[in-house]
Every structure is written in structure tokens, then in C-alpha cells.
Amino acid sequence: MEKIQIRDEFIKLGQLLKLANLVESGAMAKEVIEDGLVKYNGEVETRRGKKIYPGDVVEFNGESVIVTNDN
């Protein structure tokens, strides 16, 4: 599982997918999220703007990332 470190309190789901290099663009992030291909803490998430906080796990395309905070 890859760790993705953020500086802010949260990151939006679409932004996280791009930051983790799981998708190439915001448009691709929107598409895979709306298609129900992304899981947030084990559940399918279809909202691109879903706030992801440190400790949350996001899964897509067989890869998992956990969000951490540098504070």
C-alpha cells in the first residue's frame, strides 16, 4: 500500500487519484469515479469531491493508497 502525504486537513478524491498517479487527468478521475471503479475505505464512492482525510484508504485498479498528514 502506497502512502500519500498531504499538507492540508483533507484532499478531494479526484485530486488524490491524480496525486497518486492512479489516473492521468482530472477528466479520467471523474470518469472512473462516476463509473463506480473507486473504493473509499472499502466502499464504492461515486463523488469526485468526496473529502479524504489522513487514515483513509482509497483503492483503484488493484492499487491501494493511504492518506497521511505531515503534521
PLY file of the C-alpha trace (Angstrom):
ply
format ascii 1.0
element vertex 71
property float x
property float y
property float z
element edge 70
property int vertex1
property int vertex2
end_header
0.00 0.00 0.00
1.40 3.36 -1.04
1.33 6.31 1.38
0.29 9.71 0.04
1.21 12.61 2.26
-0.91 15.76 2.28
-0.28 19.11 3.96
-3.90 20.19 4.35
-6.69 18.78 6.50
-8.15 16.82 3.57
-7.86 16.22 -0.18
-10.69 15.64 -2.62
-10.97 12.18 -4.15
-10.33 13.29 -7.75
-7.23 15.22 -6.69
-5.93 12.24 -4.72
-6.20 9.92 -7.72
-4.10 12.37 -9.75
-1.57 12.95 -6.96
-1.09 9.21 -6.52
-0.63 8.82 -10.30
-3.55 6.40 -10.48
-5.10 8.44 -13.30
-3.61 10.76 -15.91
-6.07 13.64 -15.72
-8.98 15.16 -13.87
-11.30 14.04 -16.65
-10.14 10.45 -16.25
-10.58 10.71 -12.46
-14.15 11.95 -12.95
-14.93 9.09 -15.31
-13.58 6.24 -13.17
-15.22 7.65 -10.01
-18.62 8.09 -11.70
-18.33 4.56 -13.14
-18.04 3.16 -9.59
-14.49 1.89 -10.04
-13.03 3.60 -6.95
-13.39 2.41 -3.37
-13.10 4.62 -0.29
-12.47 2.73 2.96
-13.78 -0.44 1.30
-16.98 1.07 -0.14
-17.64 2.24 -3.71
-17.51 6.04 -3.88
-19.05 7.95 -6.80
-18.50 11.54 -5.63
-15.38 13.14 -7.10
-15.44 15.86 -4.43
-15.54 13.43 -1.51
-13.17 14.70 1.19
-10.41 12.23 2.00
-8.70 12.61 5.39
-5.49 11.16 6.85
-6.03 7.48 7.66
-8.47 6.94 4.79
-7.72 4.27 2.19
-8.58 4.64 -1.50
-8.48 1.73 -3.95
-8.49 1.80 -7.73
-7.35 -0.60 -10.43
-5.84 -3.07 -7.95
-3.79 -0.43 -6.14
-4.38 0.99 -2.67
-3.20 4.27 -1.18
-3.46 5.55 2.38
-3.51 9.25 3.11
-1.12 10.58 5.74
-0.53 14.05 7.14
2.89 15.61 7.73
1.72 17.40 10.87
0 1
1 2
2 3
3 4
4 5
5 6
6 7
7 8
8 9
9 10
10 11
11 12
12 13
13 14
14 15
15 16
16 17
17 18
18 19
19 20
20 21
21 22
22 23
23 24
24 25
25 26
26 27
27 28
28 29
29 30
30 31
31 32
32 33
33 34
34 35
35 36
36 37
37 38
38 39
39 40
40 41
41 42
42 43
43 44
44 45
45 46
46 47
47 48
48 49
49 50
50 51
51 52
52 53
53 54
54 55
55 56
56 57
57 58
58 59
59 60
60 61
61 62
62 63
63 64
64 65
65 66
66 67
67 68
68 69
69 70
